[in-house]
Structure formats: structure tokens, C-alpha cells
């Protein structure tokens, strides 16, 4: 029942609109390490109650927009360029695993992403402000940089949560990789029978100097 509700809440593209989000892509080396962690978690669980994120879907989401009229995509891209104009390339690192909303009742498994200078939250806030006129999605209360590993397909029982908690503790110092992000991408998400397909609509360079 919970899975059915989760599916019905997923947005589909409306006529003349594109389902969009803003994100930073990951290099292959980081994806490799995340896949290894996925395999480790999968091997420790006897029951398959997590829908694992596919390699091609790994990314750092900065803002999910939902449906945006195709006629406004060029305007949206310009707004994003203006928001990112003063931000320089940043050195990001992916490490340790965590859960949303929390470890006791996990629904999403993720890897943390941050930068040493803590500029990433400022970039996300600038993008959040820039896209307000293009989306009806509410403003994120608190941004947590992350890459989604997988989502629960059913309510997690106490024993399952305890196993996940132990795995998280064991991966407390897990390092997935470091890279320089020099651009932000506006990405289209198409919901297909075989899963979501992502296509980059526009790339916005981080070439400014804060």
C-alpha cells in the first residue's frame, strides 16, 4: 500500500511540458565506488526491500522542478546562468552513507556530498531562488548534499533497520571519491516502463569568482 502511494505521487509530464531538475553529475570513478557500496549493502540484507538507483541515475540534485512548460526552458536556462554566474568550480567529495528521514525509519539510502569551503549550500540557495517562477514545488527546508543509493519499496521492519544502522556505522568513514564540479546541468527526467531516463537539456558553467 505504501509503495502504491509512493508511485501515485510521482509526477508525469504534462502535455507541452518537460519534467526537469537541476543537478551536478558524478565522474565514473565515484560511481564505481558507490556501486561497490550498493553491492555490500545488498549482500548483507536477506530481503530485497530496496530499489537500487542505477549507475546512470547517480547525480547530486540541487533542485527538482517538476513539470515546466517547454516554451519556458530557454528562459529558465538564462535564470540559472544568472544564478550561477558568480560561482567558481568547486571541489566536491562523496563519503559515508545516511538515511532519510532518519536511521530508525529509513526510506532513502544516500551518500553525503560536500565541499570543504561550504559553498555548495550557497549555490543551491541561489538556484532555489532563481527557479521560483518556474516551479510549484515548495522550497527545500534544509539542503543536504547527497547522492541517492536506493529507495525502500516497503516499510522497513525493526530488524532490517538495525542491520542498516550497523552498515551505516561500519561505513562511517567510507570515501567514495573527490572531483571538481565545473558546471551545473538542467536535466529532463522521463518516466518510462523500464525506469527513468535522464537527458541533459542545458549545461551552465561555474566560471565566476566568489
C-alpha positions, 0 to 999 in steps of 0.5 A: 500500500505504501509503495502504491502511494509512493508511485501515485505521487510521482509526477508525469509530464504534462502535455507541452511540458518537460519534467526537469531538475537541476543537478551536478553529475558524478565522474565514473570513478565515484560511481564505481565506488558507490556501486561497490557500496550498493553491492555490500549493502545488498549482500548483507540484507536477506530481503530485497526491500530496496530499489537500487538507483542505477549507475546512470541515475547517480547525480547530486540534485540541487533542485527538482522542478517538476513539470515546466512548460517547454516554451519556458526552458530557454528562459529558465536556462538564462535564470540559472546562468544568472544564478550561477554566474558568480560561482567558481568550480568547486571541489566536491567529495562523496563519503559515508552513507545516511538515511532519510528521514532518519536511521530508525525509519529509513526510506532513502539510502544516500551518500553525503556530498560536500565541499570543504569551503561550504559553498555548495549550500550557497549555490543551491540557495541561489538556484532555489531562488532563481527557479521560483517562477518556474516551479510549484514545488515548495522550497527545500527546508534544509539542503543536504548534499547527497547522492541517492543509493536506493529507495525502500519499496516497503516499510522497513521492519525493526530488524532490517533497520538495525542491520542498516544502522550497523552498515551505516556505522561500519561505513562511517568513514567510507570515501567514495571519491573527490572531483571538481564540479565545473558546471551545473546541468538542467536535466529532463527526467522521463518516466518510462516502463523500464525506469527513468531516463535522464537527458541533459537539456542545458549545461551552465558553467561555474566560471565566476569568482566568489 
